[in-house]
Structures are given as C-alpha cells and as structure tokens.
Amino acid sequence: MEDFRDYLKILREKGEITDVERNISPVLEIGEIEKKFDRKNTVFFKNIDGYDMPVVANIFNKLENIAMALGVKTQNIKDKIIKSVENPLNTVVVKAKAPVHEIVKTGEIDTIKILPIPKHYRKDEGRYITSGVILAKDPETGVSNLSFARMKVNENNKINVMINRERHLMRYFLKAEKKGKPLDVAIIIGAHPAVWLEGAMPDGLVNDDMDEMNIAAALIGKPLEVVKGKTINLEYPANAEIVIEGKIIDGVREDEGPFGDYSGVYDIPPRKNPVIEVSAIVMRKNAIYHDLLPHTLEHFYLGGIPREADLLKRVKTAMPSVQDIHLTSGGCARFHAVVKLRKKAESEVNHAVFATLFPTESARDIKVVVVVDEDIDIYNPFDVEWAIATRVQWDRDIFVVKKMEGLLDPSAISTTPPSILNENDEVLTSKIGIDATIPFDKPEWRELYERIGF
C-alpha cells in the first residue's frame, strides 16, 4: 500500500465504500450523512455542491482496516505503534515532481472556495478542517512534529487553529514567536493512513527529540517519500492528496469556537487561538478531500488507539502484571479506561489504577478506571459490565480521587466560570477507580465467582 488512494482502493474491493451520487451541501448535510454511516461503511461523496472535488469520510470504520494499513493483525496494533516509535525509519526527499505538486495554487488564496470543507454540527462556528495532520519543525532543533488540531477556515487566507498549550506544536510556535518570527506549517489532507494515525500520537509517547515523520515511515514499514514545500521550509508526503502551506502568525490570537468535539458536546466558550496565514494549496490531479466527523467511532479509534499504546507502555513499566488497556468508545476513547490485570496480590489493583491515572496527556481526561481479571474481554462492553455487576461491592471496591486535571469533560468545565476560562486555567475533575476483580486474598471465595460453562 503506497498511499491514501491505494487504501481506498482496497476498501472498495472489500465492498466497504458506499457511494453517495446526489448533490450534497458541505454545510450540515454532509455531517448528517456521515453520522448515518458511523460504525458502518466508508462513505464517498461524489458531488459536493459548489465544488469539483469528492469527499471521503469514515475510513477507519473497522479495527481490521487500521490493522491492514499497518500490516499487522488487530491484536498487534499497539505493539506496532510502540515498536515504530522505538525504531523509526528515515524519510527520502523526492527530487522529481511529486504527485502532490500536480496542481499548485499560490497568490490570493481563499481556502473555502478551493476545498469542500464541511460545517459538521449546527452550533459549530463555521467550517472546520478536522482530518488535517499539521506538520511543523522545532525552530531550534529542526525535529519534525505531526499533530492534530481543529482548524476553522475563514473566507480568506486565514485559518484559526486551536492548539492545546502543552502540545509540541504550541511549544514550537512559542519558540518562533519569542524570536519575532512566524512558524511554517503544512496541513496534510489525504495522507497514507499510517501518517494519519501517527499524527494522533500523544506527545508523551513521542519524546521531544523524536522526528515524527520518521515514526510515520516506520508505521508504513519503509522510508517515506517527501517533497519540499513551494512556499515553506518543510518536506511533506509526496503522495498526499492535498497540502495547505502556511505560517502561524506571531503575535496574533483570535477567537475560535464553539465546536462540536469528540466529547459529544460543544466546546465553549470561544478561546483566543493562533492564526495560520495560507500561502499555497497544492494537490494531486482529481484530488480527494478527506473529512473526519467528530464524535464518531472513527474519531475514537484515531485518538484512542495511540493513547492506549502510550498508556500500556507506561503502565506495564510500573506494573508488569497489567496485560492490556482499552479506552472505551462509550467514554469517547478518553474518559473511561479498562485495565486487564494478571492479579498476583490484592494491592495490585490500586497500583494499576494510579499508574493509569499518572498525569500524562493520555491519562489527563480519564475519569473512570475499571480493573478486571484476565477472563474478561476488555473490548466487549457486555463483559466489562458483567464484571462490574458480579464482582464489585461499592463500599469495598471503589475509591474516588479528587482535584485531578481534566480537559474537555463538560461536568468538570462547568465548575469553572466561563468568564474566567482561558488557556491558562486548570480544569479539575474527580476520578474513580473500580476494582472489578475477584478477591485475591480470600481463595475460599473464588468458587463464588466461577463463570458458568460447558
């Protein structure tokens, strides 16, 4: 599999793409249809009102397809992510004209007139790029970073970008801004699925000195071909469908939001966020715009799987008896974690809970940690609920931890008056650990917990 188009070709051959032939509005209608296909097929919109460019969404509709893109089995996805971080591959700069440079637009750029960017939900402030991977380099070290951020596209060459304060991208921007300079960025749309997944890796999994383009290459399994930008000093994937080139302007912040986010509620109120000035849009002939609808299973897979890999690596270091960790889709792949434990002592459950909640980007939003035994399928909500129903006594097996950091949990944000909420405010939340394991220190009870079988 070489690129985004190869991946779509495989999905089509498997019968997993549904074509929408009729004319579709990019404002609200496209999101409504994408929602209908959530947890079902990839959807391919052939005709977008006002645009001569198709849109595809829901490409990560199944774990099997993510595994296919990485060349592994589903049970080995997290191992592949961890090994790729530990064993990166180099990129290769393409000298000849690359597919992504088949069409080049510079000068007066009006992004909305060129690209069929949707407005997904009713109260979204405007049209948002949600699938774009942002490439930037550390102004001091030259190390490349790939990341996601929601981007509101204005009716000109400006894009408001919401960057969390602790992310590598914000640190890079602040370094450049301190020198009175803008920061070059490339917004990559329609890259190889492995590049897309790498962009969602939490900063805790990738150290400051790790070049994420090289990690993306390792996920693909071979050196990644890149090409130099037309107006920026960056090299991006040569086979991407679309790349928006630009600079984050130093000294500028503008209101951005509200936005319907992964949590299934609107992220409000508007915040002062940096602004990208677009200098070029490059693309392949017959380019395909890739879209991501927030608060869908695809969104949860994209954000959750790299976080699971980070959590598993960290927690197993502290607790080798931990076998696996899953961030559930009902918890938006952020708020609820299930930990599978090969229990060897009664104290291990509490240690597993606190190791999972240890403050990192991957753990910050987790509110509930359920620890289960090896016989429980942590990817099966019925099995997890059954463990809670039959192995938990509330006065014995739960504990609450107060005043811990959260982020997009509306129940926590609501405790901070909106009038004072800004990028420097800390959002505090309560978190809970649930011991849904069989008591280890009372072997005489084990027969009470034996599962029926044949």
C-alpha beads as a LAMMPS data file, in Angstrom:
LAMMPS data file: protein, C-alpha beads

454 atoms
453 bonds

1 atom types
1 bond types

-500.0 500.0 xlo xhi
-500.0 500.0 ylo yhi
-500.0 500.0 zlo zhi

Masses

1 110.0

Atoms # bond

1 1 1 0.000 0.000 0.000
2 1 1 1.657 3.190 -1.210
3 1 1 -0.764 5.956 -0.341
4 1 1 -4.275 7.120 0.532
5 1 1 -5.676 6.080 -2.844
6 1 1 -4.332 2.547 -2.506
7 1 1 -6.072 2.273 0.863
8 1 1 -9.384 3.452 -0.620
9 1 1 -8.967 1.006 -3.494
10 1 1 -8.623 -1.871 -1.036
11 1 1 -11.701 -0.726 0.896
12 1 1 -13.674 -0.550 -2.343
13 1 1 -12.564 -4.037 -3.372
14 1 1 -13.754 -5.278 0.025
15 1 1 -17.169 -3.709 -0.584
16 1 1 -16.737 -1.269 2.316
17 1 1 -17.286 2.008 0.453
18 1 1 -20.776 3.388 -0.105
19 1 1 -21.057 5.999 -2.863
20 1 1 -23.390 8.963 -2.495
21 1 1 -24.224 10.139 -6.012
22 1 1 -26.598 13.042 -5.379
23 1 1 -25.521 16.633 -4.825
24 1 1 -24.646 17.242 -1.150
25 1 1 -24.212 20.537 0.695
26 1 1 -20.944 20.813 2.663
27 1 1 -22.865 22.749 5.331
28 1 1 -24.509 20.369 7.841
29 1 1 -25.897 17.919 5.250
30 1 1 -22.574 16.159 4.760
31 1 1 -22.138 15.707 8.522
32 1 1 -25.642 14.314 8.899
33 1 1 -24.972 11.674 6.252
34 1 1 -21.545 10.855 7.691
35 1 1 -23.228 10.243 11.055
36 1 1 -25.606 7.723 9.458
37 1 1 -22.603 5.718 8.303
38 1 1 -20.874 5.803 11.689
39 1 1 -19.807 2.238 12.641
40 1 1 -20.780 1.121 9.135
41 1 1 -19.141 1.826 5.788
42 1 1 -16.692 4.354 4.472
43 1 1 -18.768 6.950 2.608
44 1 1 -17.686 8.582 -0.663
45 1 1 -19.471 11.782 -1.707
46 1 1 -19.097 12.160 -5.460
47 1 1 -20.846 15.503 -5.822
48 1 1 -20.404 18.363 -3.344
49 1 1 -22.447 21.472 -4.054
50 1 1 -20.206 24.208 -5.443
51 1 1 -17.059 22.051 -5.750
52 1 1 -15.427 19.846 -8.327
53 1 1 -13.851 17.602 -5.706
54 1 1 -15.197 14.464 -3.973
55 1 1 -15.130 13.929 -0.216
56 1 1 -14.473 10.659 1.627
57 1 1 -15.114 10.002 5.312
58 1 1 -15.138 7.188 7.865
59 1 1 -12.011 5.466 6.523
60 1 1 -11.224 3.963 9.957
61 1 1 -14.610 2.281 10.266
62 1 1 -13.125 -1.020 11.491
63 1 1 -10.134 -2.083 13.573
64 1 1 -9.361 -4.631 10.872
65 1 1 -8.819 -1.836 8.358
66 1 1 -6.487 0.056 10.677
67 1 1 -4.506 -3.137 11.179
68 1 1 -4.423 -3.669 7.415
69 1 1 -2.991 -0.182 6.886
70 1 1 -0.200 -1.023 9.354
71 1 1 0.392 -4.526 8.010
72 1 1 -0.450 -6.314 11.263
73 1 1 -3.270 -8.212 12.963
74 1 1 -5.725 -6.279 15.145
75 1 1 -4.235 -7.608 18.385
76 1 1 -0.817 -6.282 17.353
77 1 1 -1.743 -2.674 16.527
78 1 1 -0.463 -1.247 19.810
79 1 1 2.747 -3.270 19.600
80 1 1 3.339 -1.920 16.072
81 1 1 2.881 1.643 17.318
82 1 1 5.297 1.157 20.223
83 1 1 7.916 -0.575 18.038
84 1 1 7.641 2.158 15.378
85 1 1 8.342 4.814 17.997
86 1 1 11.359 2.828 19.177
87 1 1 12.629 2.008 15.655
88 1 1 11.997 4.948 13.306
89 1 1 12.892 4.964 9.602
90 1 1 14.235 7.840 7.548
91 1 1 12.359 9.916 5.003
92 1 1 13.578 10.314 1.424
93 1 1 13.346 13.666 -0.368
94 1 1 11.943 13.302 -3.888
95 1 1 13.770 15.443 -6.451
96 1 1 11.360 14.959 -9.377
97 1 1 7.883 16.479 -9.489
98 1 1 5.740 14.749 -6.890
99 1 1 2.059 13.796 -7.297
100 1 1 1.053 16.306 -4.584
101 1 1 2.522 19.094 -6.757
102 1 1 0.499 18.278 -9.856
103 1 1 -1.665 21.323 -9.075
104 1 1 -0.193 24.345 -7.286
105 1 1 -2.197 27.393 -6.210
106 1 1 -0.422 30.445 -4.796
107 1 1 -1.105 34.178 -4.574
108 1 1 -4.602 35.195 -3.437
109 1 1 -5.850 32.089 -1.622
110 1 1 -9.461 31.641 -0.485
111 1 1 -9.349 28.177 1.061
112 1 1 -13.118 27.713 1.319
113 1 1 -13.559 28.378 -2.389
114 1 1 -10.940 25.764 -3.294
115 1 1 -11.640 22.936 -0.830
116 1 1 -15.057 21.437 0.145
117 1 1 -14.531 21.922 3.870
118 1 1 -17.675 20.979 5.851
119 1 1 -19.526 22.594 8.674
120 1 1 -20.386 19.494 10.678
121 1 1 -22.680 20.455 13.548
122 1 1 -25.330 23.141 13.967
123 1 1 -23.534 25.297 16.561
124 1 1 -20.047 24.985 15.054
125 1 1 -18.713 28.480 14.489
126 1 1 -18.012 27.736 10.843
127 1 1 -16.334 25.260 8.534
128 1 1 -13.602 23.187 10.123
129 1 1 -10.716 21.091 8.858
130 1 1 -10.810 18.072 11.155
131 1 1 -8.784 15.468 9.256
132 1 1 -5.671 17.529 8.521
133 1 1 -2.359 16.461 10.049
134 1 1 -0.275 19.521 10.925
135 1 1 3.436 19.253 10.162
136 1 1 5.882 21.665 11.808
137 1 1 9.549 21.728 12.828
138 1 1 11.152 22.792 16.077
139 1 1 12.781 26.165 15.224
140 1 1 15.820 25.229 17.326
141 1 1 16.412 21.540 16.554
142 1 1 14.678 21.018 13.214
143 1 1 12.835 17.952 14.566
144 1 1 9.516 17.366 12.755
145 1 1 6.225 17.024 14.604
146 1 1 2.880 15.727 13.347
147 1 1 -0.269 16.602 15.259
148 1 1 -3.992 17.221 15.087
149 1 1 -5.843 20.403 15.939
150 1 1 -9.214 21.638 14.853
151 1 1 -8.951 24.430 12.300
152 1 1 -11.678 26.948 11.492
153 1 1 -11.344 28.152 7.919
154 1 1 -12.284 31.763 7.238
155 1 1 -13.445 33.235 3.939
156 1 1 -9.937 34.423 3.087
157 1 1 -6.455 33.008 3.522
158 1 1 -6.673 32.766 7.326
159 1 1 -7.279 29.663 9.478
160 1 1 -7.854 29.762 13.245
161 1 1 -6.151 26.795 14.908
162 1 1 -6.876 25.517 18.415
163 1 1 -3.595 24.246 19.891
164 1 1 -3.502 22.848 23.422
165 1 1 -0.923 24.700 25.468
166 1 1 1.217 21.659 26.285
167 1 1 1.479 20.249 22.752
168 1 1 4.739 20.199 20.812
169 1 1 3.189 22.420 18.131
170 1 1 2.434 25.163 20.642
171 1 1 5.935 24.927 22.061
172 1 1 7.401 25.256 18.576
173 1 1 5.200 28.261 17.854
174 1 1 6.108 29.986 21.123
175 1 1 9.819 29.466 20.370
176 1 1 9.395 31.114 16.970
177 1 1 7.182 33.850 18.382
178 1 1 9.755 34.681 21.042
179 1 1 12.159 35.436 18.185
180 1 1 9.524 37.569 16.455
181 1 1 9.043 35.043 13.657
182 1 1 6.106 33.021 12.293
183 1 1 6.176 29.204 12.250
184 1 1 5.980 27.287 8.959
185 1 1 3.266 24.618 8.883
186 1 1 1.868 22.166 6.360
187 1 1 -1.683 20.838 6.742
188 1 1 -1.669 17.353 5.190
189 1 1 -5.034 16.017 3.985
190 1 1 -5.366 12.544 2.496
191 1 1 -2.039 11.025 3.534
192 1 1 -1.193 7.342 3.921
193 1 1 -3.381 6.096 6.838
194 1 1 -0.239 5.365 8.877
195 1 1 0.770 9.039 8.634
196 1 1 -2.750 9.985 9.718
197 1 1 -2.577 7.681 12.746
198 1 1 0.882 8.937 13.683
199 1 1 -0.451 12.487 13.826
200 1 1 -2.712 11.381 16.675
201 1 1 0.128 10.050 18.836
202 1 1 0.195 11.779 22.216
203 1 1 3.264 13.848 22.998
204 1 1 4.033 11.605 25.964
205 1 1 4.583 8.635 23.666
206 1 1 6.926 10.638 21.416
207 1 1 9.837 12.429 23.084
208 1 1 10.939 15.922 22.092
209 1 1 13.939 14.645 20.151
210 1 1 11.972 12.130 18.050
211 1 1 11.212 13.068 14.443
212 1 1 7.598 12.052 13.861
213 1 1 7.932 11.851 10.081
214 1 1 10.415 9.032 10.703
215 1 1 7.982 7.326 13.066
216 1 1 5.309 7.573 10.365
217 1 1 7.724 5.879 7.974
218 1 1 8.228 3.061 10.477
219 1 1 4.460 2.615 10.752
220 1 1 4.285 2.295 6.966
221 1 1 7.211 -0.111 7.039
222 1 1 9.554 1.644 4.616
223 1 1 11.180 5.059 4.123
224 1 1 8.594 7.755 3.468
225 1 1 8.992 9.801 0.277
226 1 1 8.653 13.521 0.939
227 1 1 8.876 16.664 -1.170
228 1 1 9.913 20.210 -0.323
229 1 1 7.127 22.754 0.022
230 1 1 6.583 25.502 -2.533
231 1 1 6.361 28.406 -0.068
232 1 1 7.542 26.920 3.235
233 1 1 10.703 25.265 4.519
234 1 1 9.117 21.874 5.197
235 1 1 9.062 18.476 3.489
236 1 1 5.736 16.641 3.424
237 1 1 4.483 13.324 1.933
238 1 1 4.931 13.330 -1.828
239 1 1 1.771 11.248 -2.400
240 1 1 -0.638 13.218 -0.193
241 1 1 -3.909 14.270 -1.781
242 1 1 -3.803 17.893 -0.582
243 1 1 -1.389 20.031 1.412
244 1 1 -2.143 23.537 2.669
245 1 1 1.074 25.511 3.155
246 1 1 1.213 28.435 5.530
247 1 1 2.634 30.108 8.609
248 1 1 1.295 30.540 12.137
249 1 1 1.484 34.319 12.541
250 1 1 3.485 35.544 15.530
251 1 1 1.781 37.984 17.888
252 1 1 -1.759 37.201 16.716
253 1 1 -4.604 35.492 18.599
254 1 1 -8.263 35.439 17.530
255 1 1 -11.467 33.970 18.915
256 1 1 -12.237 30.401 17.805
257 1 1 -15.228 28.227 18.751
258 1 1 -17.684 26.849 19.664
259 1 1 -17.002 23.460 18.114
260 1 1 -18.699 20.051 18.387
261 1 1 -15.844 17.910 19.686
262 1 1 -15.048 14.262 20.469
263 1 1 -16.894 14.539 23.799
264 1 1 -20.234 14.845 22.003
265 1 1 -20.872 18.354 23.313
266 1 1 -19.847 21.787 22.089
267 1 1 -16.528 23.089 23.328
268 1 1 -17.423 26.595 24.518
269 1 1 -16.831 29.462 25.075
270 1 1 -14.625 30.809 22.231
271 1 1 -10.915 30.990 23.050
272 1 1 -8.116 33.176 21.789
273 1 1 -6.126 30.905 19.473
274 1 1 -3.294 31.316 16.944
275 1 1 -3.911 32.066 13.263
276 1 1 -2.433 30.394 10.172
277 1 1 -1.886 32.513 7.062
278 1 1 -2.189 30.291 3.971
279 1 1 0.480 30.817 1.303
280 1 1 -0.271 27.919 -1.058
281 1 1 -2.539 24.944 -1.664
282 1 1 -1.033 22.017 -3.563
283 1 1 -2.795 18.844 -4.616
284 1 1 -2.922 15.834 -6.862
285 1 1 -4.967 15.777 -10.045
286 1 1 -8.528 14.677 -9.215
287 1 1 -7.741 15.209 -5.532
288 1 1 -9.966 13.614 -2.896
289 1 1 -10.800 15.639 0.210
290 1 1 -10.675 13.534 3.358
291 1 1 -13.026 14.516 6.182
292 1 1 -13.452 13.389 9.781
293 1 1 -16.758 13.774 11.623
294 1 1 -16.114 14.440 15.339
295 1 1 -17.718 12.163 17.931
296 1 1 -17.805 9.029 15.790
297 1 1 -16.209 5.622 16.214
298 1 1 -13.566 6.649 13.673
299 1 1 -12.720 9.675 15.808
300 1 1 -12.467 7.442 18.873
301 1 1 -10.208 4.937 17.077
302 1 1 -7.946 7.678 15.752
303 1 1 -7.499 9.352 19.124
304 1 1 -7.858 6.305 21.342
305 1 1 -5.561 3.704 19.821
306 1 1 -2.329 5.748 20.100
307 1 1 -3.304 6.723 23.645
308 1 1 -3.883 3.072 24.516
309 1 1 -0.400 2.271 23.241
310 1 1 1.087 5.067 25.350
311 1 1 -0.823 4.010 28.461
312 1 1 0.045 0.334 28.022
313 1 1 3.747 1.076 27.616
314 1 1 3.830 3.352 30.671
315 1 1 1.632 1.256 32.953
316 1 1 3.368 -2.041 32.146
317 1 1 6.682 -0.416 33.095
318 1 1 5.281 0.261 36.565
319 1 1 3.018 -2.798 36.725
320 1 1 4.261 -5.762 34.630
321 1 1 1.173 -7.748 35.630
322 1 1 -1.016 -5.404 33.527
323 1 1 -1.872 -7.232 30.284
324 1 1 -3.801 -4.670 28.259
325 1 1 -5.643 -1.330 28.412
326 1 1 -8.659 -0.163 26.450
327 1 1 -10.242 3.291 26.209
328 1 1 -13.906 2.601 25.562
329 1 1 -15.964 4.201 22.795
330 1 1 -18.759 4.907 25.312
331 1 1 -16.204 7.020 27.151
332 1 1 -15.249 8.777 23.877
333 1 1 -11.892 6.928 23.939
334 1 1 -10.807 9.464 26.559
335 1 1 -12.830 9.245 29.779
336 1 1 -13.169 5.527 30.616
337 1 1 -10.284 3.033 30.777
338 1 1 -10.487 -0.723 31.315
339 1 1 -7.323 -2.429 32.564
340 1 1 -6.758 -6.177 32.262
341 1 1 -4.663 -7.463 35.158
342 1 1 -2.992 -10.788 35.893
343 1 1 -3.555 -10.319 39.598
344 1 1 -0.875 -11.615 41.957
345 1 1 -1.624 -9.555 45.052
346 1 1 -4.593 -7.641 46.400
347 1 1 -2.686 -4.347 46.323
348 1 1 -2.050 -4.540 42.582
349 1 1 -5.459 -3.177 41.647
350 1 1 -4.872 0.158 43.379
351 1 1 -1.385 0.411 41.907
352 1 1 -2.804 -0.276 38.438
353 1 1 -5.408 2.460 38.863
354 1 1 -2.895 5.099 39.953
355 1 1 -0.409 4.049 37.270
356 1 1 -3.152 4.533 34.669
357 1 1 -4.080 7.943 36.090
358 1 1 -0.473 9.138 36.331
359 1 1 -0.581 12.639 34.815
360 1 1 0.275 12.414 31.119
361 1 1 -1.535 13.645 28.034
362 1 1 -3.049 10.176 27.520
363 1 1 -4.315 9.965 31.110
364 1 1 -5.445 13.550 31.626
365 1 1 -9.058 13.030 30.552
366 1 1 -9.592 9.602 32.134
367 1 1 -12.314 9.751 34.795
368 1 1 -13.012 6.060 35.403
369 1 1 -10.558 3.166 35.614
370 1 1 -12.071 -0.318 35.810
371 1 1 -9.643 -3.122 36.619
372 1 1 -10.693 -6.619 35.560
373 1 1 -9.267 -10.145 35.591
374 1 1 -7.785 -11.999 32.631
375 1 1 -11.034 -13.825 31.848
376 1 1 -12.761 -10.541 30.904
377 1 1 -12.742 -9.291 27.301
378 1 1 -11.971 -5.597 27.796
379 1 1 -13.150 -4.792 24.249
380 1 1 -16.596 -6.239 24.961
381 1 1 -18.786 -3.731 26.881
382 1 1 -21.126 -6.532 27.975
383 1 1 -18.246 -8.485 29.516
384 1 1 -16.920 -5.433 31.369
385 1 1 -20.352 -4.514 32.702
386 1 1 -20.875 -8.128 33.776
387 1 1 -17.625 -7.984 35.778
388 1 1 -18.782 -4.805 37.487
389 1 1 -22.196 -6.318 38.181
390 1 1 -20.902 -9.556 39.715
391 1 1 -17.532 -8.685 41.249
392 1 1 -17.940 -5.217 42.760
393 1 1 -19.209 -4.125 46.161
394 1 1 -19.418 -0.323 46.218
395 1 1 -18.332 0.101 49.845
396 1 1 -15.309 -2.128 49.312
397 1 1 -14.186 -1.899 45.705
398 1 1 -14.312 1.740 44.631
399 1 1 -12.395 4.855 45.581
400 1 1 -12.588 8.484 44.448
401 1 1 -9.645 10.791 43.823
402 1 1 -10.470 14.496 43.894
403 1 1 -8.846 17.568 42.359
404 1 1 -7.177 15.937 39.371
405 1 1 -6.638 17.588 35.992
406 1 1 -9.228 17.126 33.237
407 1 1 -9.875 18.936 29.993
408 1 1 -12.953 18.558 27.769
409 1 1 -15.177 16.985 30.411
410 1 1 -18.245 19.273 30.452
411 1 1 -19.111 18.281 34.026
412 1 1 -15.663 19.494 35.139
413 1 1 -15.547 22.586 32.931
414 1 1 -18.908 23.644 34.345
415 1 1 -17.233 24.187 37.729
416 1 1 -15.060 26.935 36.189
417 1 1 -17.000 30.124 35.376
418 1 1 -16.834 30.681 31.579
419 1 1 -15.945 34.326 32.147
420 1 1 -12.518 33.323 33.512
421 1 1 -11.865 30.179 31.463
422 1 1 -8.822 30.649 29.228
423 1 1 -5.809 28.685 28.008
424 1 1 -4.029 29.021 31.363
425 1 1 -6.923 27.871 33.569
426 1 1 -6.695 24.408 35.108
427 1 1 -9.827 22.281 34.855
428 1 1 -10.182 19.993 37.883
429 1 1 -12.188 16.799 37.967
430 1 1 -12.837 13.840 40.257
431 1 1 -11.728 10.378 39.164
432 1 1 -12.774 6.923 40.285
433 1 1 -11.149 3.519 40.445
434 1 1 -13.292 0.377 40.348
435 1 1 -11.918 -2.995 41.415
436 1 1 -13.901 -5.484 39.325
437 1 1 -11.529 -8.354 40.065
438 1 1 -12.023 -11.493 42.122
439 1 1 -10.614 -11.030 45.666
440 1 1 -7.103 -12.465 45.737
441 1 1 -6.687 -12.601 49.487
442 1 1 -9.723 -14.852 50.028
443 1 1 -9.157 -18.008 47.948
444 1 1 -12.112 -19.680 49.647
445 1 1 -14.390 -17.232 47.814
446 1 1 -13.147 -17.985 44.317
447 1 1 -15.761 -20.662 43.712
448 1 1 -18.450 -17.986 44.145
449 1 1 -17.058 -16.163 41.098
450 1 1 -16.622 -19.116 38.763
451 1 1 -18.196 -18.465 35.364
452 1 1 -20.678 -20.998 34.090
453 1 1 -19.521 -23.047 31.152
454 1 1 -19.689 -26.375 29.307

Bonds

1 1 1 2
2 1 2 3
3 1 3 4
4 1 4 5
5 1 5 6
6 1 6 7
7 1 7 8
8 1 8 9
9 1 9 10
10 1 10 11
11 1 11 12
12 1 12 13
13 1 13 14
14 1 14 15
15 1 15 16
16 1 16 17
17 1 17 18
18 1 18 19
19 1 19 20
20 1 20 21
21 1 21 22
22 1 22 23
23 1 23 24
24 1 24 25
25 1 25 26
26 1 26 27
27 1 27 28
28 1 28 29
29 1 29 30
30 1 30 31
31 1 31 32
32 1 32 33
33 1 33 34
34 1 34 35
35 1 35 36
36 1 36 37
37 1 37 38
38 1 38 39
39 1 39 40
40 1 40 41
41 1 41 42
42 1 42 43
43 1 43 44
44 1 44 45
45 1 45 46
46 1 46 47
47 1 47 48
48 1 48 49
49 1 49 50
50 1 50 51
51 1 51 52
52 1 52 53
53 1 53 54
54 1 54 55
55 1 55 56
56 1 56 57
57 1 57 58
58 1 58 59
59 1 59 60
60 1 60 61
61 1 61 62
62 1 62 63
63 1 63 64
64 1 64 65
65 1 65 66
66 1 66 67
67 1 67 68
68 1 68 69
69 1 69 70
70 1 70 71
71 1 71 72
72 1 72 73
73 1 73 74
74 1 74 75
75 1 75 76
76 1 76 77
77 1 77 78
78 1 78 79
79 1 79 80
80 1 80 81
81 1 81 82
82 1 82 83
83 1 83 84
84 1 84 85
85 1 85 86
86 1 86 87
87 1 87 88
88 1 88 89
89 1 89 90
90 1 90 91
91 1 91 92
92 1 92 93
93 1 93 94
94 1 94 95
95 1 95 96
96 1 96 97
97 1 97 98
98 1 98 99
99 1 99 100
100 1 100 101
101 1 101 102
102 1 102 103
103 1 103 104
104 1 104 105
105 1 105 106
106 1 106 107
107 1 107 108
108 1 108 109
109 1 109 110
110 1 110 111
111 1 111 112
112 1 112 113
113 1 113 114
114 1 114 115
115 1 115 116
116 1 116 117
117 1 117 118
118 1 118 119
119 1 119 120
120 1 120 121
121 1 121 122
122 1 122 123
123 1 123 124
124 1 124 125
125 1 125 126
126 1 126 127
127 1 127 128
128 1 128 129
129 1 129 130
130 1 130 131
131 1 131 132
132 1 132 133
133 1 133 134
134 1 134 135
135 1 135 136
136 1 136 137
137 1 137 138
138 1 138 139
139 1 139 140
140 1 140 141
141 1 141 142
142 1 142 143
143 1 143 144
144 1 144 145
145 1 145 146
146 1 146 147
147 1 147 148
148 1 148 149
149 1 149 150
150 1 150 151
151 1 151 152
152 1 152 153
153 1 153 154
154 1 154 155
155 1 155 156
156 1 156 157
157 1 157 158
158 1 158 159
159 1 159 160
160 1 160 161
161 1 161 162
162 1 162 163
163 1 163 164
164 1 164 165
165 1 165 166
166 1 166 167
167 1 167 168
168 1 168 169
169 1 169 170
170 1 170 171
171 1 171 172
172 1 172 173
173 1 173 174
174 1 174 175
175 1 175 176
176 1 176 177
177 1 177 178
178 1 178 179
179 1 179 180
180 1 180 181
181 1 181 182
182 1 182 183
183 1 183 184
184 1 184 185
185 1 185 186
186 1 186 187
187 1 187 188
188 1 188 189
189 1 189 190
190 1 190 191
191 1 191 192
192 1 192 193
193 1 193 194
194 1 194 195
195 1 195 196
196 1 196 197
197 1 197 198
198 1 198 199
199 1 199 200
200 1 200 201
201 1 201 202
202 1 202 203
203 1 203 204
204 1 204 205
205 1 205 206
206 1 206 207
207 1 207 208
208 1 208 209
209 1 209 210
210 1 210 211
211 1 211 212
212 1 212 213
213 1 213 214
214 1 214 215
215 1 215 216
216 1 216 217
217 1 217 218
218 1 218 219
219 1 219 220
220 1 220 221
221 1 221 222
222 1 222 223
223 1 223 224
224 1 224 225
225 1 225 226
226 1 226 227
227 1 227 228
228 1 228 229
229 1 229 230
230 1 230 231
231 1 231 232
232 1 232 233
233 1 233 234
234 1 234 235
235 1 235 236
236 1 236 237
237 1 237 238
238 1 238 239
239 1 239 240
240 1 240 241
241 1 241 242
242 1 242 243
243 1 243 244
244 1 244 245
245 1 245 246
246 1 246 247
247 1 247 248
248 1 248 249
249 1 249 250
250 1 250 251
251 1 251 252
252 1 252 253
253 1 253 254
254 1 254 255
255 1 255 256
256 1 256 257
257 1 257 258
258 1 258 259
259 1 259 260
260 1 260 261
261 1 261 262
262 1 262 263
263 1 263 264
264 1 264 265
265 1 265 266
266 1 266 267
267 1 267 268
268 1 268 269
269 1 269 270
270 1 270 271
271 1 271 272
272 1 272 273
273 1 273 274
274 1 274 275
275 1 275 276
276 1 276 277
277 1 277 278
278 1 278 279
279 1 279 280
280 1 280 281
281 1 281 282
282 1 282 283
283 1 283 284
284 1 284 285
285 1 285 286
286 1 286 287
287 1 287 288
288 1 288 289
289 1 289 290
290 1 290 291
291 1 291 292
292 1 292 293
293 1 293 294
294 1 294 295
295 1 295 296
296 1 296 297
297 1 297 298
298 1 298 299
299 1 299 300
300 1 300 301
301 1 301 302
302 1 302 303
303 1 303 304
304 1 304 305
305 1 305 306
306 1 306 307
307 1 307 308
308 1 308 309
309 1 309 310
310 1 310 311
311 1 311 312
312 1 312 313
313 1 313 314
314 1 314 315
315 1 315 316
316 1 316 317
317 1 317 318
318 1 318 319
319 1 319 320
320 1 320 321
321 1 321 322
322 1 322 323
323 1 323 324
324 1 324 325
325 1 325 326
326 1 326 327
327 1 327 328
328 1 328 329
329 1 329 330
330 1 330 331
331 1 331 332
332 1 332 333
333 1 333 334
334 1 334 335
335 1 335 336
336 1 336 337
337 1 337 338
338 1 338 339
339 1 339 340
340 1 340 341
341 1 341 342
342 1 342 343
343 1 343 344
344 1 344 345
345 1 345 346
346 1 346 347
347 1 347 348
348 1 348 349
349 1 349 350
350 1 350 351
351 1 351 352
352 1 352 353
353 1 353 354
354 1 354 355
355 1 355 356
356 1 356 357
357 1 357 358
358 1 358 359
359 1 359 360
360 1 360 361
361 1 361 362
362 1 362 363
363 1 363 364
364 1 364 365
365 1 365 366
366 1 366 367
367 1 367 368
368 1 368 369
369 1 369 370
370 1 370 371
371 1 371 372
372 1 372 373
373 1 373 374
374 1 374 375
375 1 375 376
376 1 376 377
377 1 377 378
378 1 378 379
379 1 379 380
380 1 380 381
381 1 381 382
382 1 382 383
383 1 383 384
384 1 384 385
385 1 385 386
386 1 386 387
387 1 387 388
388 1 388 389
389 1 389 390
390 1 390 391
391 1 391 392
392 1 392 393
393 1 393 394
394 1 394 395
395 1 395 396
396 1 396 397
397 1 397 398
398 1 398 399
399 1 399 400
400 1 400 401
401 1 401 402
402 1 402 403
403 1 403 404
404 1 404 405
405 1 405 406
406 1 406 407
407 1 407 408
408 1 408 409
409 1 409 410
410 1 410 411
411 1 411 412
412 1 412 413
413 1 413 414
414 1 414 415
415 1 415 416
416 1 416 417
417 1 417 418
418 1 418 419
419 1 419 420
420 1 420 421
421 1 421 422
422 1 422 423
423 1 423 424
424 1 424 425
425 1 425 426
426 1 426 427
427 1 427 428
428 1 428 429
429 1 429 430
430 1 430 431
431 1 431 432
432 1 432 433
433 1 433 434
434 1 434 435
435 1 435 436
436 1 436 437
437 1 437 438
438 1 438 439
439 1 439 440
440 1 440 441
441 1 441 442
442 1 442 443
443 1 443 444
444 1 444 445
445 1 445 446
446 1 446 447
447 1 447 448
448 1 448 449
449 1 449 450
450 1 450 451
451 1 451 452
452 1 452 453
453 1 453 454
